Amino acid sequence: MDSAPPSYKGHRYAVEIIAHCVWLYFRFPLSFREVEELMLERGVLVSYETVRRWCAKFGQTYAGALRRRRPRPGDKWHLDEVFMKINGERKYLWRAVDADGTVLDILVQSRRDTAAARRFFRRLLKKTHTVPRVVVTDKLRSYSAAHREVMPSVEHRSHKGLNNRAENSHQPTRQRERAMKGFRSTGGAQRFLAAFSGISPHFRPRRHLMTAPGYRAEMTIRFAIWDQATGAAGA
């Protein structure tokens, strides 16, 4: 596993400031200008355009580093797709999570046909480097056709009621989409959501299943992992 932190060569701000701004933007429904204001309150002068560039440059890098530090995904995958409007056009956000709700991958596509499902299956296998025991989807026929082509040995359960895990995982994305008043391009949506789906869930443990001390201990661990992933721990 490549655990080397990203390079900050050429950046005059400390890694802690860069990582903190990226954390604020992807963890909370904030605009770049609001992140600028929060940093100003802390005595750090940084423009919203600089915050935007940091998020574009380091967002997916941080998300990838967090994913590499996660345990091996569970062997039961839940897949789902929802439509979203991007610049007035209907697109589809494909998402896969494991039984614990961990986001395995997302992909924004123009269609929800067999070719799109096949593309998402192959991307999942390549990105996770593993094959699931069970795949759970809704009743979209494209899943069945793509499943037979890409992973015929894997059990496929097609039932809308069994797929709440994947459907519920769309909620934070929907909340952020509303806060941002939508996305302007497919590429922009893919880049943002790829980073968002890797960073935001890292700081969203299932708090309702924890005691207050247990939650604080878990968050302490997760912040330590974040510092390792961003390179702030060794700064």
N, C-alpha and C positions, 0 to 999 in steps of 0.2 A: 504493500500500500504506500503510495506517495503521500507523505504527510508534511512535506516542505511547505512553509507558509508562502504566500505570494510576495513578489518583489515590490518594494515601494520606492525604488530608485527614481530620482527626479521629483519626488513629492516633498514639498517643504513642510507640510504638516505632519505631526507625529502619527504613528500608526493607530494609537489609541483614539485620536480624534476622528480619523477616517473610518475606523471600524465602528465607532459609536454613532456617527452620522448614518452609516449604512444600516446599522441595527435599528435606529429610530425609524427610518423610512420604511423598512420592510416589516417591522414588528407592529407598528401602530398606523392607523389610517391618517397619516400626515402628508402634507404637500412638502415640496422642497423648500418653499418659503417658510413654512412652519418649523421645519428642522433648523433652518437658518436662525429663526427667532429664538428657538430653545437653546441653541448654541450661544447666541449673543447673551442670553440671560446668565450663562455660565462663564461669560467673559471671553468667548472664542469668536473671533471675527472671521466668518467664512460666508461666501455668497451662496445663494441657492443654486446658481449655475455650477459652482464647484461641487456642491453636494450631488447634483444631478450627474455630473461626470464620474464621481466616485461610485455612485450606485450602478451606473452603466458598466463601469470597468470592473468593479469588484463584486457586484451582487451575485452573479452566477458562479464566480470563483469561490466565494465564501460558501454558497449553497452546496457546491460540489465537494468542498472539503468537509462539510458537516455530514454529507451523505456517506463519504468514505469512512467516516468514524462511527457510523451506525452499525448495530448488530446486523447479522444476515437477515434478510426479510423472511417473514413467515411463508409457509408453503401454501397458503390459501389466499388467492388474490381476488379482489373485487374491482370490476371495471364498470365505468359509466361514462356517459357523454351528455353534455348539456349544450344548448345553443346559446350564442351570445352575439350581440350586434357590435360589429367593428366598422366604424366609418359608414354606418347605414346598411352594411351587408351582413347577412346571416352566416356565422361561422360556428364551428363546433369545438368545444373543449373536451378532449378525451382525458380521463384520469384513471389511474390505477392505485389502489391502496392495498395493504395486507390486512390480516385479521385484527391487528392492533391499531389500524387507522393510519399507519405510516404511509406517507405519499411515496410511491415508487417512481412515478413519472407522470408528466402531463404533456399533451401535444395539441396545439391548435391546428385544425384542418378545415378545409372548405366543405367537405362532404362527410356523410356518415354511412357510406356504402361499404361493400366488402373490401375494396382496395384500401380504404382508410383504416378499417379494422385490422387488416393484414399488416399495414405499415406500423400501426401502433403495437401489435403483438411482437413484431420483429424488433422494434425499438426497445421494448421492455426486456426481451431476452438478452439483447446485446448490452443494455445498460446495467442490468442486475447481475448478469453472469450466472444466472440460476434458472431452473425450470420449476414451476409450481406443481403442487400435487392436485390442486383444484382451482378452477377459474369460475367465478360467479359473475354473471351478467344479467341484464334485463332481457326482454324477449326480442330485441332487435335481431333480425335474421342475419345481418351482416356478421355478427359475432360467430354464429355457428359455422358459416361458410369459411371465415378466416381461421377459426379454430381447427377445422379439419385439414387445412392446408399447412398451417404453421406448427401446431402442437397437438397432433392427433392422439398422442398417448396420454395427454392430460385430461382429467375428468372435467367436464363442462356442465355446470348447473345454470340453467336459464330460468330465472324466476324473479319477478319484480320485487316481491316481498322479502327476498333473501339479500337484496342488494342495498339495504339502507346504509351500510357502512360507507360505501362509495358516494351515495347521494348526499349524505350528511357532510362529507368532506368538501363539498362544493360551497358550503355556507360562508366560510371566511373569504373565499374568492369573490363571491357575490357581494359581500359587504364592502370589500375593497374596491370592486368594480364600480359600485354606486358612489363611493367616496371620491373616486377619480373621475366620475362622470363618463365612464366608458373608455375604450381604447381607440386609438387613432389608426393603427395599422396592425396587420396580422403579425408581422415580425416584432413590433413593439410589445404586443400582447404576449407572444411566446417568450421573449426575453424577460419581461417583468415576471410573468407567472412561473417561469423556470426557477428564478431566484426566490420569489415569494414562497413557492411551495417547498423550498428547501430550508429557508430561514425561519419563516413565521411558525410552522409547526414545531420546530425545535424548542421554541419558548412557550409552547402550549401543551404542557403535560395534562393528563386527565385529572384535573384538580379535584373534581367531585369524588374521586376515588381515594383521595389522600387526606391525611390529617394536616393541620397547619404546619407543625414541625416537619413532617415528611415532605410537604410541598416546598418549604424553604430549603431543605437539604437537597432536594432534586434540582431546584433552580440553581443552587450554588454549583452543583456538578455541571449543569448545562452551560452556565456562564464560563466555567473553566474550560470546557470543550470549545466554546466560542473563541476564547482568548487564544487557545492553541491553533484553531483553524485559521484565524486572522493574522496570527503572529504577534498579537498584543502581549502574550504571556512572556515572550522573550525580549520585549522592547525595553 
